[in-house]
Amino acid sequence: MPAETADLFLLEDLQDVSRTGQLAESGLRTLRTVADWFKTFVTRSNKDLGRAGPGCPFVLVVLERRTLGPLLSTSPTEAYHRVPNL
């Protein structure tokens, strides 16, 4: 079995078959679930958390700057070492 290497993805990459075709369906489904969670939960207000604004205001900024992507990886530990200043 070949060694797994980190694949870093931007949110928009998850809809691009040319970028994700090498992923197992379960891996792609997991990455899409995490991306959806960021967009539908973390960026929204939540009265159960006592937040009138976004659950995490910083996520809105990283989504706008397109810098969240490196955190979406099939190998997070390896990706951490490949992304500068993380």
Backbone bond lengths (Angstrom), bond angles and torsions (degrees), N, CA, C in turn:
res aa  C-N    CA-C-N  psi(-1)  N-CA   C-N-CA  omega(-1)  CA-C   N-CA-C  phi
1 M - - - 1.447 - - 1.529 108.39 -
2 P 1.351 118.55 126.81 1.459 120.28 -179.10 1.523 111.75 -68.79
3 A 1.342 115.08 151.11 1.462 120.13 178.43 1.515 109.62 -65.63
4 E 1.338 116.44 141.44 1.461 121.18 179.40 1.525 109.29 -79.72
5 T 1.310 116.20 135.74 1.459 120.38 175.02 1.510 108.14 -113.50
6 A 1.316 116.52 155.41 1.459 120.78 -178.02 1.513 110.78 -73.63
7 D 1.288 115.80 134.44 1.453 122.88 171.43 1.514 106.31 -116.71
8 L 1.315 116.17 120.11 1.451 121.18 -179.30 1.520 109.01 -98.10
9 F 1.323 116.98 137.56 1.450 121.14 -175.42 1.515 111.65 -131.35
10 L 1.326 116.09 139.07 1.448 121.85 165.99 1.518 106.65 -82.81
11 L 1.323 116.97 160.49 1.464 119.25 -179.38 1.521 111.81 -56.20
12 E 1.336 116.42 -42.48 1.469 119.07 -178.30 1.530 112.25 -68.52
13 D 1.334 117.93 -21.24 1.466 120.98 176.98 1.521 112.19 -64.72
14 L 1.319 116.32 -26.95 1.458 120.15 -174.69 1.519 112.65 -68.81
15 Q 1.322 117.56 -12.30 1.466 121.58 176.63 1.532 111.38 -101.26
16 D 1.332 117.24 -1.20 1.461 122.91 -174.54 1.532 110.06 -103.47
17 V 1.315 116.25 105.72 1.460 121.66 -177.30 1.531 111.89 -58.83
18 S 1.324 117.70 -32.40 1.469 119.05 179.61 1.532 111.34 -66.20
19 R 1.344 118.06 -23.03 1.462 121.63 177.84 1.528 112.30 -92.38
20 T 1.317 116.36 -29.02 1.464 119.38 -171.98 1.523 114.14 -111.94
21 G 1.305 117.18 -0.05 1.464 120.98 -175.93 1.511 114.67 -57.67
22 Q 1.338 117.85 -26.79 1.455 121.11 -178.13 1.528 112.72 -82.48
23 L 1.334 117.29 -8.97 1.456 120.43 -178.42 1.520 111.62 -81.43
24 A 1.304 114.69 146.49 1.460 119.11 171.23 1.526 107.42 -66.22
25 E 1.304 117.34 149.11 1.477 121.14 -178.83 1.524 111.18 -55.49
26 S 1.323 117.34 -39.31 1.469 120.05 -179.19 1.525 111.01 -66.22
27 G 1.323 117.99 -37.17 1.462 121.04 177.77 1.512 111.71 -66.63
28 L 1.326 116.72 -43.61 1.454 121.40 178.57 1.529 110.38 -64.44
29 R 1.315 116.55 -42.42 1.468 120.89 178.33 1.528 110.71 -61.42
30 T 1.318 117.13 -39.91 1.462 121.31 178.54 1.524 111.10 -65.11
31 L 1.338 117.15 -46.89 1.464 120.37 179.01 1.529 111.33 -61.99
32 R 1.322 117.28 -40.11 1.469 120.29 178.66 1.530 110.93 -66.99
33 T 1.319 117.60 -35.49 1.465 121.04 177.39 1.519 110.71 -64.63
34 V 1.324 117.07 -43.88 1.466 120.98 178.15 1.529 110.12 -63.92
35 A 1.326 117.76 -44.59 1.466 121.72 179.17 1.525 110.14 -60.73
36 D 1.315 117.03 -43.21 1.462 121.08 179.42 1.524 110.43 -64.34
37 W 1.328 118.01 -39.48 1.461 122.43 178.33 1.522 110.39 -60.71
38 F 1.337 117.36 -42.46 1.463 120.24 176.93 1.525 110.70 -59.92
39 K 1.330 116.33 -45.79 1.465 120.83 -174.68 1.527 113.23 -74.59
40 T 1.335 118.13 -33.49 1.463 120.03 -173.02 1.523 114.55 -104.01
41 F 1.318 118.70 -15.30 1.464 120.22 -178.76 1.523 112.05 -120.72
42 V 1.300 116.88 -55.64 1.468 120.88 -173.64 1.525 111.94 -64.85
43 T 1.315 117.78 -33.16 1.472 120.60 -177.35 1.525 113.13 -88.57
44 R 1.315 118.40 -0.56 1.465 121.78 -176.07 1.526 111.64 -109.78
45 S 1.328 115.15 158.53 1.462 119.42 175.53 1.528 108.88 -69.40
46 N 1.325 114.65 156.14 1.461 119.30 -178.66 1.522 108.07 -150.94
47 K 1.330 115.99 107.75 1.466 119.20 -177.16 1.524 111.87 -64.89
48 D 1.347 118.14 -27.94 1.460 120.67 178.27 1.531 111.56 -66.50
49 L 1.329 116.03 -26.70 1.460 120.68 177.07 1.526 111.62 -93.66
50 G 1.334 115.71 -2.95 1.457 119.61 -178.45 1.518 113.10 74.17
51 R 1.328 116.23 25.95 1.467 120.84 -178.19 1.519 110.05 -110.10
52 A 1.337 116.57 118.63 1.460 120.61 174.55 1.520 110.10 -80.41
53 G 1.313 116.07 -28.30 1.458 121.94 178.54 1.518 109.58 -102.88
54 P 1.318 116.69 -163.80 1.469 120.17 179.89 1.525 112.19 -54.97
55 G 1.323 116.03 145.12 1.461 120.40 176.76 1.519 111.11 -55.54
56 C 1.320 116.12 -37.72 1.465 122.06 174.74 1.526 107.34 -140.12
57 P 1.327 117.43 104.45 1.464 119.96 -177.27 1.524 113.49 -62.89
58 F 1.297 118.25 -22.13 1.462 121.36 -179.03 1.528 112.01 -70.48
59 V 1.336 117.02 -28.89 1.460 120.21 -179.18 1.530 110.63 -65.06
60 L 1.328 117.68 -36.91 1.466 120.15 177.11 1.527 110.57 -58.34
61 V 1.319 116.45 -41.39 1.468 121.09 -179.79 1.520 110.95 -65.89
62 V 1.324 117.52 -45.89 1.465 118.73 -178.53 1.524 111.76 -69.45
63 L 1.329 117.36 -30.25 1.467 119.18 174.83 1.526 110.41 -66.38
64 E 1.326 116.76 -43.10 1.467 120.60 178.61 1.520 111.75 -64.31
65 R 1.312 116.63 -38.95 1.470 121.34 -178.79 1.522 112.94 -83.86
66 R 1.312 116.18 -4.54 1.466 122.25 -179.78 1.531 111.76 59.68
67 T 1.326 115.72 40.19 1.465 120.21 179.11 1.525 112.76 -111.55
68 L 1.322 117.06 3.34 1.458 120.32 176.14 1.519 110.60 -74.77
69 G 1.313 116.31 -30.71 1.454 122.52 -174.81 1.512 116.48 -45.22
70 P 1.336 118.91 -46.93 1.466 117.76 -178.24 1.515 114.26 -58.73
71 L 1.311 117.54 -19.17 1.455 119.14 177.54 1.522 112.31 -80.06
72 L 1.326 116.10 -14.46 1.456 120.52 176.70 1.523 107.98 -93.14
73 S 1.288 115.60 98.39 1.453 121.18 -173.43 1.514 110.35 -139.97
74 T 1.311 115.70 151.48 1.460 119.85 175.15 1.522 111.15 -79.06
75 S 1.322 117.01 -11.81 1.455 122.22 178.89 1.529 108.16 -141.23
76 P 1.337 118.65 78.55 1.462 121.84 -172.92 1.529 115.33 -55.83
77 T 1.316 118.75 -38.15 1.463 119.84 -179.08 1.513 110.84 -64.44
78 E 1.324 117.24 -45.72 1.458 120.74 178.64 1.521 110.38 -66.95
79 A 1.320 117.31 -39.52 1.470 121.24 179.75 1.515 110.67 -61.11
80 Y 1.319 117.17 -39.04 1.460 121.90 179.19 1.521 110.56 -55.07
81 H 1.316 117.25 -39.96 1.453 121.33 -177.51 1.530 112.21 -79.65
82 R 1.326 117.69 -16.07 1.468 121.16 179.91 1.521 112.81 -92.39
83 V 1.334 118.71 -15.85 1.463 121.40 -177.36 1.528 108.65 -98.34
84 P 1.342 116.82 118.10 1.462 119.77 -178.99 1.515 112.01 -66.41
85 N 1.307 116.78 148.37 1.457 124.53 174.13 1.518 113.96 61.02
86 L 1.304 118.00 30.06 1.449 119.85 179.24 1.510 108.75 -95.92
